[in-house]
């Protein structure tokens, strides 16, 4: 099962804090942008394998109640600096699966268009699942590997 303390599990991605949130951004979500950071909004679309990170320098994991000052404090609020990582092929991370999914281990995953991932439908495979999670009824953390 996914490690709910850290987004990055394996590998050495490029980590930056150059952009600010243009909307609330949750650690572990697929993000898009370099200056204005937001959840990747194109379901099935191709994008760099960029993910919002937790504030590990503050001793916080993705399951902590504080990440930023957003409405739900697990999110970075609009206007706050967002810590992101761009994953290279083979990097492993904890990300989130959209509700309504049934994911098998080694299944190809694409963007669900809201920062979460879903089983590959007709889009671009971005990650593969390292866990099996059946009949997801709520937002669920899962270990993935970047393509």
C-alpha positions as CSV (number, residue, x, y, z in Angstrom):
1,X,0.0,0.0,0.0
2,X,1.0,3.6,-0.4
3,X,3.2,5.4,2.0
4,X,1.1,8.3,3.3
5,X,4.0,10.2,4.6
6,X,6.0,10.9,1.4
7,X,5.2,11.7,-2.2
8,X,8.6,10.7,-3.5
9,X,9.4,7.0,-2.8
10,X,12.3,6.3,-5.1
11,X,14.5,8.2,-7.6
12,X,15.9,11.7,-7.7
13,X,13.4,13.9,-9.4
14,X,13.9,17.6,-10.2
15,X,12.4,19.5,-7.2
16,X,11.5,23.2,-7.5
17,X,9.5,25.9,-5.7
18,X,9.4,28.4,-8.5
19,X,5.7,28.5,-9.1
20,X,2.7,29.6,-7.1
21,X,-0.7,27.9,-6.8
22,X,-3.3,29.4,-9.2
23,X,-5.9,27.4,-7.3
24,X,-5.8,25.0,-4.3
25,X,-3.2,22.3,-4.9
26,X,-2.9,19.0,-2.9
27,X,0.4,17.2,-2.4
28,X,0.4,13.9,-4.3
29,X,-1.7,15.4,-7.2
30,X,-0.5,15.6,-10.8
31,X,0.1,19.2,-11.5
32,X,0.7,21.4,-14.6
33,X,2.5,24.7,-15.0
34,X,5.8,26.3,-14.1
35,X,4.8,29.8,-12.9
36,X,1.1,29.2,-12.2
37,X,0.7,25.7,-10.7
38,X,-2.7,23.9,-10.8
39,X,-4.0,20.4,-11.0
40,X,-3.5,18.8,-14.4
41,X,-6.9,19.5,-16.0
42,X,-6.9,17.6,-19.2
43,X,-8.3,14.0,-18.7
44,X,-6.1,11.6,-20.6
45,X,-3.8,14.4,-21.8
46,X,-0.1,14.2,-22.1
47,X,1.9,16.3,-19.6
48,X,5.3,16.3,-17.8
49,X,5.1,13.8,-14.8
50,X,5.0,16.7,-12.3
51,X,3.6,16.2,-8.8
52,X,3.0,18.5,-5.9
53,X,5.1,17.6,-2.9
54,X,4.5,17.7,0.9
55,X,6.5,20.1,3.1
56,X,9.0,17.4,4.3
57,X,11.4,20.1,5.5
58,X,8.7,21.0,8.1
59,X,8.4,17.3,9.1
60,X,5.0,17.1,7.4
61,X,3.7,14.2,5.4
62,X,0.9,14.1,2.9
63,X,-1.4,12.8,5.6
64,X,-0.8,15.8,7.9
65,X,-3.5,18.4,8.4
66,X,-1.1,21.2,7.6
67,X,0.5,21.8,4.2
68,X,-0.5,25.3,3.4
69,X,-3.3,27.7,4.4
70,X,-6.0,26.6,1.9
71,X,-9.6,26.0,2.8
72,X,-8.7,22.4,3.4
73,X,-5.3,22.8,5.1
74,X,-3.9,19.7,3.3
75,X,-3.9,21.9,0.2
76,X,-1.6,24.8,-0.8
77,X,-3.8,27.9,-1.1
78,X,-4.0,30.0,-4.2
79,X,-1.0,32.3,-4.3
80,X,1.3,30.1,-2.1
81,X,4.6,28.7,-3.4
82,X,4.1,25.1,-4.4
83,X,6.9,22.6,-4.0
84,X,6.8,20.3,-7.0
85,X,8.8,17.4,-8.4
86,X,9.2,16.4,-12.1
87,X,9.6,12.6,-12.2
88,X,11.9,10.8,-14.6
89,X,11.0,7.3,-15.9
90,X,11.5,4.8,-13.1
91,X,10.8,7.3,-10.3
92,X,8.2,6.1,-7.8
93,X,5.8,8.3,-6.0
94,X,2.6,8.3,-3.9
95,X,-0.2,9.8,-5.9
96,X,-4.0,9.6,-5.8
97,X,-6.6,7.6,-7.6
98,X,-10.0,9.0,-8.5
99,X,-13.2,7.7,-7.0
100,X,-14.9,5.0,-9.0
101,X,-11.7,3.2,-10.1
102,X,-10.7,-0.4,-9.8
103,X,-6.9,-0.6,-10.3
104,X,-4.8,-3.7,-10.8
105,X,-1.0,-3.9,-10.1
106,X,1.0,-2.9,-13.1
107,X,-1.9,-1.2,-14.8
108,X,-1.2,1.8,-16.9
109,X,-2.6,5.1,-15.5
110,X,-3.5,8.4,-17.1
111,X,-4.6,11.8,-15.8
112,X,-8.2,11.9,-14.6
113,X,-8.3,15.7,-15.3
114,X,-8.5,16.8,-11.7
115,X,-5.0,16.0,-10.3
116,X,-5.8,12.4,-9.7
117,X,-5.1,9.4,-11.8
118,X,-7.3,6.7,-13.4
119,X,-7.0,3.5,-15.4
120,X,-5.8,4.2,-19.0
121,X,-8.8,4.7,-21.2
122,X,-7.7,6.3,-24.5
123,X,-5.2,8.9,-23.3
124,X,-1.5,9.0,-22.7
125,X,-0.1,6.5,-20.2
126,X,1.9,8.5,-17.6
127,X,2.4,6.0,-14.8
128,X,1.9,2.4,-13.9
129,X,0.4,1.2,-10.7
130,X,2.5,-0.6,-8.1
131,X,-0.5,-1.5,-6.0
132,X,-3.9,-3.1,-6.5
133,X,-6.9,-1.1,-5.2
134,X,-10.4,-2.4,-5.9
135,X,-13.6,-0.5,-6.1
136,X,-12.3,2.9,-4.9
137,X,-15.1,4.9,-3.3
138,X,-13.1,7.8,-2.1
139,X,-9.8,9.5,-2.9
140,X,-7.2,6.8,-2.4
141,X,-3.4,7.0,-2.2
142,X,-1.5,4.5,-4.4
143,X,2.2,3.9,-5.3
144,X,3.0,4.6,-8.9
145,X,6.1,4.5,-11.2
146,X,6.6,7.1,-13.9
147,X,7.0,6.1,-17.6
